[in-house]
Amino acid sequence: MLEQKPLLSSLSLAFACFFDLRASKIEGSQATARQTAELLRSVISQQRVPYTNQAGALIDAVRAVGEQLIAANPVELAVGNIVRRVLHIIREEDLSLTTAAIAGFNLSAASDGDDDDDGEQDEHTVLSAAAVAASARNALRPPSLQTLLEDMPESVAIPHTSSSGGDSEGKSKSADKSSRTRRLKHDVIEAVNELIQDINTCHEQIAEQAVEHIHQNEVILTLGSSKTVLEFLYAAKEKKRSFRVFVAEGAPRYQGHLLAKELVTRGLHTTLITDSAVFAIISRVNMVIVGAHAVMANGGVIVPVGLNMVALAAQKHAVPFVVLAGSHKLCPLYPHNPEVLLNELRSPSELLDFGEFSDCLDFGSGIGSPLLHVVNPAFDYVPPKLVSLFITDTGGHNPSYMYRLIADYYSADDLVVRRRVALGN
């Protein structure tokens, strides 16, 4: 029961972020990803871990908070991506410490081998068996460093010294345990800090590649508003590239108006068009460049509504369709996974005002049931066959390569973020 207190304390830290996500107060995937990572860093920092199964304790704490954050806004896939990234970091750091410990034991065995080869061979065999047993008992793969050390025979774990140093050896062993606990948390927090830094600089990392893809006198088409696209186009302009941008307005929210205004402010030649005019002008376009809400494991993309139409137009006229996305938007799930909520229905008021909508009500029935239904989806899904290239903060990638890139960031054990429930409860 004592081990539940840190977990409950960690959950309390998530309340503010939970309500912000639920109320959609956090705007944009980048801000959401950064705040999620900072929250999980605080959870890890304050989590008390036992001497055994340290990584397991951290994973349980992160899962407990992550499950609540994902439930608060399941449409924002960046939250789940960051939770899974942090879980993967914990596993990787635990594996690194375990590997370093085993390497240290092997070095110790090699140095003693000249004195007694036969005896050392027997002890090495016992150590390997203990490690295998620890792996079988441990819920994590691979076993944690502490579990390996706890399950080792005493003759291997404690160096042979004089009997007068027994007390100091016990104190040293206790100090080593505390040191290993701090080392795992320290390494995990450092890795999470690097993740936060990557999130903060993703726009700059992507924008640095603009000059390689945008050439002189080209015509670029985009739809809606995306800060990543804005910085990408501006970076090309700063490199003395002269080009024109067509911006589809992105009805019904008309985010394209904001992007067009910002592009003009930064000195780019811009033409604002209606969404229905995309097919009319696509033959004049050299490249379509868009942002993404999420990139799925199969290379498909969840994008603002209207971009599937643009992708089909680009395919029809053999125009490259390029997607810009930071690594925090790479999702290890497939569109058919039940954990993925592909769309969000926004308010009908973005299409009709109340006066227009009330005129369509059937008051004669006495129940006021509407004859007109308004469907206002927020996102489109673009299949990988319509995407020509992904540009992330790690470089440019073909859609067929995305599953390998995503596999480097996540562990298969963490695809479903759900706390393990003990049998019988």
KANOR-V943752 format. One record per backbone hydrogen bond with DSSP energy under -0.5 kcal/mol. NH is the residue of the N-H (numbers start at 1). CO is the residue of the C=O. If there is no record, write none. Layout:
# KANOR-V943752
NH;CO
NH;CO
This chain:
# KANOR-V943752
4;1
5;1
5;2
7;3
8;4
9;5
10;6
11;7
12;8
13;9
13;10
14;10
14;11
15;12
18;14
19;15
20;16
21;17
22;18
23;19
24;21
25;20
26;20
27;25
32;28
33;29
34;30
35;31
36;32
37;33
38;34
39;35
40;36
41;37
42;38
43;39
44;40
45;41
46;42
47;43
57;53
58;54
59;55
60;56
61;57
62;58
63;59
64;60
65;61
66;62
67;63
68;64
69;65
70;66
71;67
72;68
73;69
76;73
77;75
79;76
80;76
81;77
82;78
83;79
84;80
85;81
86;82
87;83
88;84
89;85
90;86
91;87
92;88
93;89
94;90
95;91
96;92
97;93
98;94
99;95
100;96
101;97
102;98
103;99
104;100
105;101
106;102
107;103
108;104
109;105
110;106
111;107
112;108
113;109
113;110
115;112
116;112
120;116
121;117
122;118
123;119
124;120
125;121
126;122
127;123
128;124
129;125
130;126
131;127
132;128
133;129
134;130
135;131
136;132
137;133
138;134
148;144
149;145
150;146
151;147
152;149
156;153
157;153
158;154
159;157
161;159
165;162
166;163
169;165
170;166
171;167
172;168
173;169
174;170
175;171
176;172
177;173
178;174
179;175
180;176
181;177
182;178
183;179
184;180
185;181
186;182
187;183
188;184
189;185
190;186
191;187
192;188
193;189
194;190
195;191
196;192
197;193
198;194
199;195
200;196
201;197
202;199
205;201
206;202
207;203
208;204
209;206
210;207
212;209
213;209
213;210
214;210
215;213
217;242
218;215
220;244
221;287
222;246
224;248
230;226
231;227
232;228
233;229
234;230
235;231
236;232
237;233
238;234
239;235
240;237
241;236
243;241
244;218
245;269
246;220
247;245
247;271
248;222
248;246
249;273
253;250
254;250
255;250
256;249
257;249
257;254
258;254
259;255
260;256
261;257
262;258
263;259
264;260
265;261
266;262
267;264
268;263
269;243
270;268
271;245
273;247
277;274
278;275
281;277
282;278
284;281
285;282
286;219
287;219
288;320
289;221
289;287
290;322
292;324
293;302
294;302
295;329
296;294
296;300
297;333
299;296
301;382
302;294
303;301
303;380
305;378
307;304
310;306
311;307
312;308
313;309
314;310
315;311
316;312
317;313
318;315
319;314
320;286
322;288
322;320
323;389
324;290
325;391
329;326
330;327
331;295
331;329
337;334
340;337
341;74
341;339
342;340
346;344
346;376
350;347
351;348
352;348
357;353
358;354
359;355
360;357
361;358
362;369
363;361
365;362
366;363
368;362
371;360
375;373
376;374
378;344
380;303
382;301
383;381
386;383
387;384
388;321
389;321
390;397
391;323
392;390
392;395
395;392
397;390
401;398
402;398
402;399
404;401
405;401
406;402
407;403
408;404
408;405
409;406
410;406
414;411
415;412
417;415
418;416
422;420
425;422
